[in-house]
Amino acid sequence: MTLFILAEVMAKRGMSHKQSDVDANFATITEVVDGRSVPVVMVNLVDGSFLEMPHYEEMEVKQKIKIADAQAEYHRRFKAWYKKS
């Protein structure tokens, strides 16, 4: 269910994400930085935490704001879902 919440939040903002092949509890969010698509944030689908990856610092301020907005919405929806279950 948390991957579904993440998919809805990211789709609203036109951002791409992918669930990890190695560990299904993680998903990576990718953005275009310097003309290439790189992973910038990793999301823990179990506790809803976001981990900034090395390419995060190279992003433009607009992109960082967009990710922060997505993170805030994801946390709000994650908490609401967690209370229900």
C-alpha positions, 0 to 999 in steps of 0.5 A: 500500500505504501508503494501505491501512495508513493506512486500517486504522490510522484505521478502528480509531480511528474517524477519517476520512481522504482522499487528496489529489486534487491530489497522490496522495502525501498524505492528510489526516486530519479531526476534529471541532473546535468542531462542524465537520470540519476537516483536522488532520494531513497524511500523506506516504504516501511517507516516512510523515511527519505534518504538523500543520495549523493546526487541530491546536492547537484539538483536545482533548487526548484527540484529540491522544493518539488521533492520536499513537497512530495515528501511532505504529502507522502508523510501526511498520507503515510501517517493517515494510512498507518493509523487506519491499519 
